[in-house]
Amino acid sequence: MFSRSAFAKFTALGLGPRSAFYAPSSLRSLGTATSSTRQQLMSELAPPPSARLMGSALYGDTIPIDTKEEIMDRTYCKIADRYDIVLEVMSLGMNQYWKKKFVRLMSPTAGLKMIDVAGGTGQIARNYLEYQDSINNDSSSSVHVVDLNDQMLRVGRHRLASSQWMKDGRITFAQGSAENLENIADNSFDIYSISAGMHNIPHPELALSEAYRVLKPGGLFACLEYGHVDTPIIKQLHRWHLETLAPTLGQLLVGKRASYERLVCSARSFPHQRDFAKAISHAGFRLPPGKGYKLMQCGYMVAYYGTKPE
């Protein structure tokens, strides 16, 4: 299990911010199609030279990891109201399919308590309770949604305000950081879920440590995240989709191209699925047989699952 003092060990394994987790070269590969926008963002957001940290998560080497949480929080404030709609269009209609499959692969039994981190708009919470209600005929399972961004939480609360789940207290919302779930007791949840959120966290090893802490022995860690496509032809299509189509749709649908540029930069800086599976294992989780993850659409999205030993 990771702590801040274990960060050096994590880096030594080749998984720290100077290597696969936040490799600047993966951001430079965005190419000329987005270079002008990135230059503008860099000039706007770059801190004084004395504050810079090489090998950081955003925009090459200019933005310190220590400011990533704040920057991404501001980004999501700008797009919260239409985030899920735009994501559905940008994913060519696959977003809901991925998230429902993600929940199905958890194979949850009745009565389980789940914490959904970075789940502000409530999509995973809704999918989870729909699964429990329809498949397990269960009315006792619950979801506690945690998100750093108050605007994303506002959207989630509003969407589910009239649901029977909210009336019965089966969904609750709280603001908090994945790196420090200070209001969550040890060994208190059966499932820890995070969907398309880990790539926005400055120190994923701390989020993994907190996931391990709050899960009960035998509990399930489940993470759905953007992946790396290795099939050559599909890899080129995937790159074009992320680097060109996604920001363009962001501009057309909500007039926020720069915000979607930031999301793309954050997603592309995330490590290859082989490396992140190692990080999950080093955090103390037992991976399922095989690779330890499941590819969706050749790696466009990747579902990771791990179990906390009993």
C-alpha positions as CSV (number, residue, x, y, z in Angstrom):
1,M,0.0,0.0,0.0
2,F,1.4,3.4,-1.0
3,S,2.0,6.4,1.1
4,R,3.7,9.7,0.4
5,S,6.9,8.2,1.8
6,A,6.7,5.4,-0.7
7,F,6.6,7.8,-3.6
8,A,10.3,7.3,-4.4
9,K,9.9,3.6,-4.5
10,F,7.0,4.0,-6.9
11,T,9.1,6.2,-9.2
12,A,11.9,3.7,-9.1
13,L,9.6,1.1,-10.5
14,G,9.3,3.2,-13.6
15,L,5.8,4.4,-12.7
16,G,6.4,7.9,-11.3
17,P,5.8,11.3,-12.8
18,R,9.1,11.4,-14.5
19,S,8.3,8.2,-16.5
20,A,5.3,6.5,-17.9
21,F,2.7,8.2,-15.7
22,Y,3.3,11.7,-17.0
23,A,5.8,11.4,-19.9
24,P,6.1,14.8,-21.6
25,S,6.8,13.0,-24.9
26,S,3.3,11.6,-24.9
27,L,2.0,15.2,-24.8
28,R,4.3,16.5,-27.5
29,S,2.9,13.8,-29.8
30,L,-0.3,15.8,-30.0
31,G,1.2,17.3,-33.1
32,T,0.7,20.5,-35.0
33,A,-3.1,20.3,-35.2
34,T,-3.4,21.5,-31.6
35,S,0.0,23.3,-31.1
36,S,-1.4,26.9,-31.3
37,T,-4.0,26.2,-28.7
38,R,-1.5,24.5,-26.4
39,Q,0.9,27.4,-26.7
40,Q,-1.8,29.8,-25.7
41,L,-2.7,27.6,-22.7
42,M,0.9,27.3,-21.7
43,S,1.4,31.0,-21.7
44,E,-1.8,31.6,-19.7
45,L,-1.2,28.9,-17.1
46,A,2.6,28.6,-16.8
47,P,3.8,29.5,-13.3
48,P,7.0,31.3,-12.5
49,P,10.2,29.4,-13.4
50,S,11.0,28.8,-9.8
51,A,7.7,27.0,-9.3
52,R,8.1,24.6,-12.3
53,L,8.6,20.9,-12.0
54,M,10.1,18.9,-14.8
55,G,8.2,15.8,-16.0
56,S,4.8,17.2,-15.0
57,A,1.4,16.1,-16.0
58,L,0.1,18.8,-18.3
59,Y,1.5,20.7,-21.4
60,G,4.9,19.2,-21.6
61,D,7.2,20.5,-18.8
62,T,5.5,23.7,-17.9
63,I,2.8,22.9,-15.4
64,P,3.8,21.5,-12.0
65,I,2.0,18.3,-10.9
66,D,1.1,20.2,-7.7
67,T,-1.2,22.5,-9.7
68,K,-2.8,19.8,-11.8
69,E,-5.8,19.3,-9.4
70,E,-6.6,23.0,-9.4
71,I,-6.3,23.3,-13.2
72,M,-8.5,20.3,-13.9
73,D,-11.0,21.5,-11.3
74,R,-11.4,24.8,-13.3
75,T,-11.7,22.9,-16.5
76,Y,-14.6,20.8,-15.3
77,C,-16.3,23.8,-13.9
78,K,-16.5,25.2,-17.4
79,I,-18.1,22.0,-19.0
80,A,-20.0,20.4,-16.1
81,D,-23.5,21.1,-17.4
82,R,-23.0,19.4,-20.8
83,Y,-20.1,17.1,-19.9
84,D,-22.0,13.8,-20.3
85,I,-23.8,14.8,-23.5
86,V,-20.6,16.0,-25.1
87,L,-18.8,12.8,-24.0
88,E,-21.5,10.7,-25.6
89,V,-21.1,12.5,-28.9
90,M,-17.3,12.5,-28.7
91,S,-17.3,8.8,-28.0
92,L,-19.5,8.2,-31.0
93,G,-22.2,6.8,-28.8
94,M,-20.0,4.4,-26.9
95,N,-19.7,6.2,-23.5
96,Q,-22.8,4.7,-22.0
97,Y,-22.0,1.3,-23.4
98,W,-18.5,1.3,-21.8
99,K,-19.8,2.4,-18.4
100,K,-22.6,-0.2,-18.4
101,K,-20.2,-2.9,-19.4
102,F,-17.8,-1.7,-16.7
103,V,-20.5,-2.2,-14.1
104,R,-21.6,-5.6,-15.5
105,L,-18.0,-6.8,-15.3
106,M,-18.0,-6.0,-11.6
107,S,-20.6,-8.7,-11.1
108,P,-21.8,-7.1,-7.9
109,T,-24.0,-9.2,-5.5
110,A,-26.9,-7.7,-3.6
111,G,-26.5,-5.4,-0.7
112,L,-23.0,-4.0,-1.5
113,K,-21.9,-0.5,-0.6
114,M,-20.0,1.2,-3.4
115,I,-17.9,4.4,-3.3
116,D,-17.7,6.1,-6.7
117,V,-14.8,8.5,-6.9
118,A,-14.7,11.3,-9.5
119,G,-18.3,10.3,-10.2
120,G,-19.9,13.7,-9.9
121,T,-22.6,13.5,-12.6
122,G,-23.8,10.2,-11.2
123,Q,-23.6,8.0,-14.4
124,I,-21.8,5.1,-12.7
125,A,-24.0,5.4,-9.6
126,R,-27.1,5.2,-11.8
127,N,-25.8,2.2,-13.8
128,Y,-24.8,0.4,-10.6
129,L,-28.1,0.8,-8.9
130,E,-30.0,-0.1,-12.1
131,Y,-28.0,-3.3,-12.3
132,Q,-28.7,-4.1,-8.6
133,D,-32.4,-3.4,-9.0
134,S,-32.9,-5.3,-12.2
135,I,-30.4,-8.2,-12.0
136,N,-30.3,-8.8,-8.2
137,N,-33.7,-7.5,-7.3
138,D,-31.9,-5.6,-4.6
139,S,-33.1,-2.5,-2.8
140,S,-30.4,-2.3,-0.1
141,S,-27.2,-1.6,-2.1
142,S,-26.0,2.0,-2.1
143,V,-23.5,4.4,-3.7
144,H,-21.5,7.3,-2.1
145,V,-20.4,9.6,-4.9
146,V,-17.2,11.7,-4.2
147,D,-15.9,14.4,-6.6
148,L,-13.5,17.2,-6.2
149,N,-15.6,19.5,-8.5
150,D,-18.7,21.1,-6.9
151,Q,-20.2,21.8,-10.3
152,M,-20.1,18.2,-11.4
153,L,-21.7,17.3,-8.0
154,R,-24.4,19.9,-8.6
155,V,-25.2,18.3,-11.9
156,G,-25.4,14.8,-10.4
157,R,-27.6,15.9,-7.5
158,H,-30.0,17.7,-9.8
159,R,-30.3,14.7,-12.2
160,L,-31.0,12.2,-9.5
161,A,-33.0,14.5,-7.1
162,S,-36.4,13.0,-8.0
163,S,-35.2,9.4,-8.1
164,Q,-36.4,6.8,-5.6
165,W,-32.7,6.1,-4.9
166,M,-32.2,9.6,-3.6
167,K,-35.5,9.5,-1.6
168,D,-34.4,6.2,0.0
169,G,-30.9,7.5,0.8
170,R,-29.2,4.9,-1.5
171,I,-27.2,7.7,-3.3
172,T,-25.3,10.3,-1.4
173,F,-22.9,13.0,-2.7
174,A,-19.8,14.6,-1.1
175,Q,-17.0,16.8,-2.2
176,G,-13.5,15.4,-1.7
177,S,-10.2,14.5,-3.3
178,A,-9.3,11.0,-4.5
179,E,-5.8,11.5,-3.0
180,N,-7.2,12.1,0.5
181,L,-10.6,10.6,1.4
182,E,-10.3,12.1,4.9
183,N,-14.0,11.7,5.8
184,I,-14.2,8.0,4.8
185,A,-13.4,5.4,7.4
186,D,-11.0,2.5,6.9
187,N,-12.5,-0.8,5.6
188,S,-15.9,0.7,4.9
189,F,-16.9,-0.1,1.3
190,D,-17.4,-3.2,-0.7
191,I,-16.5,-1.6,-4.1
192,Y,-14.4,1.3,-5.0
193,S,-15.1,2.7,-8.5
194,I,-13.5,5.4,-10.5
195,S,-14.4,6.0,-14.2
196,A,-12.4,8.3,-16.5
197,G,-11.0,10.1,-13.5
198,M,-7.7,8.5,-12.6
199,H,-5.9,10.4,-15.4
200,N,-6.8,13.7,-13.8
201,I,-5.3,12.9,-10.4
202,P,-1.9,14.4,-9.8
203,H,-0.6,11.4,-7.9
204,P,-2.4,8.2,-8.9
205,E,-0.4,6.1,-6.4
206,L,-2.0,8.1,-3.5
207,A,-5.5,7.5,-5.0
208,L,-4.7,3.8,-5.1
209,S,-3.5,3.9,-1.5
210,E,-6.8,5.5,-0.5
211,A,-8.8,3.0,-2.5
212,Y,-7.0,0.2,-0.6
213,R,-7.6,1.9,2.7
214,V,-11.4,2.4,2.4
215,L,-12.2,-1.0,0.9
216,K,-13.2,-3.8,3.2
217,P,-11.0,-6.9,3.0
218,G,-12.2,-8.8,0.0
219,G,-13.4,-5.6,-1.6
220,L,-13.3,-4.8,-5.3
221,F,-11.2,-2.0,-6.9
222,A,-12.7,-1.1,-10.3
223,C,-11.2,1.5,-12.6
224,L,-12.4,2.5,-16.1
225,E,-9.8,4.6,-17.9
226,Y,-8.6,5.8,-21.3
227,G,-6.1,3.4,-22.7
228,H,-3.4,3.0,-25.3
229,V,-4.3,1.3,-28.6
230,D,-1.5,-0.9,-29.9
231,T,-3.1,-2.2,-33.1
232,P,-1.3,0.0,-35.8
233,I,-4.2,1.1,-38.1
234,I,-6.7,1.5,-35.2
235,K,-4.0,3.4,-33.2
236,Q,-3.8,6.1,-35.9
237,L,-7.6,6.4,-35.9
238,H,-7.6,6.6,-32.1
239,R,-5.0,9.3,-32.1
240,W,-6.9,11.4,-34.7
241,H,-10.1,10.9,-32.7
242,L,-8.6,12.2,-29.5
243,E,-6.3,14.9,-30.9
244,T,-8.5,16.4,-33.6
245,L,-12.1,15.2,-33.5
246,A,-12.7,15.4,-29.7
247,P,-11.6,19.1,-29.3
248,T,-13.4,20.1,-32.5
249,L,-16.6,18.6,-31.2
250,G,-16.0,20.3,-27.9
251,Q,-15.8,23.6,-29.7
252,L,-18.9,23.0,-31.8
253,L,-21.1,21.7,-29.0
254,V,-20.1,23.9,-26.1
255,G,-17.6,26.4,-27.5
256,K,-14.9,25.1,-25.1
257,R,-12.2,23.7,-27.4
258,A,-9.4,24.7,-24.9
259,S,-11.1,22.7,-22.1
260,Y,-11.2,19.6,-24.2
261,E,-7.6,20.2,-25.3
262,R,-6.8,20.0,-21.6
263,L,-8.7,16.8,-21.2
264,V,-7.0,15.2,-24.1
265,C,-3.6,16.2,-22.8
266,S,-4.5,14.7,-19.4
267,A,-5.8,11.4,-20.9
268,R,-2.8,11.0,-23.2
269,S,-0.3,11.5,-20.4
270,F,-1.7,8.4,-18.6
271,P,0.4,5.3,-18.6
272,H,0.0,2.3,-20.8
273,Q,-2.4,-0.3,-19.3
274,R,0.5,-2.7,-18.7
275,D,2.1,-0.1,-16.4
276,F,-1.0,0.9,-14.6
277,A,-1.9,-2.7,-13.9
278,K,1.6,-3.0,-12.2
279,A,0.8,0.0,-10.1
280,I,-2.5,-1.5,-9.0
281,S,-0.7,-4.7,-8.0
282,H,2.1,-2.8,-6.1
283,A,-0.7,-0.9,-4.2
284,G,-1.6,-4.3,-2.7
285,F,-4.4,-5.5,-4.8
286,R,-4.7,-9.0,-6.3
287,L,-5.2,-8.8,-10.0
288,P,-7.4,-11.4,-11.9
289,P,-5.6,-14.1,-13.9
290,G,-4.1,-12.9,-17.2
291,K,-3.2,-9.3,-17.9
292,G,-5.1,-7.8,-15.0
293,Y,-7.3,-5.6,-17.3
294,K,-9.8,-5.8,-20.0
295,L,-9.6,-3.8,-23.3
296,M,-12.7,-2.2,-24.8
297,Q,-12.5,-1.3,-28.5
298,C,-8.8,-2.5,-28.7
299,G,-7.8,-0.3,-25.8
300,Y,-9.7,2.9,-26.4
301,M,-11.0,2.3,-22.8
302,V,-9.5,-0.1,-20.3
303,A,-11.3,-1.7,-17.3
304,Y,-9.1,-2.7,-14.4
305,Y,-10.2,-4.8,-11.5
306,G,-8.4,-5.8,-8.3
307,T,-9.3,-7.4,-5.0
308,K,-8.1,-6.3,-1.5
309,P,-6.8,-9.5,0.2
310,E,-8.9,-10.8,3.1
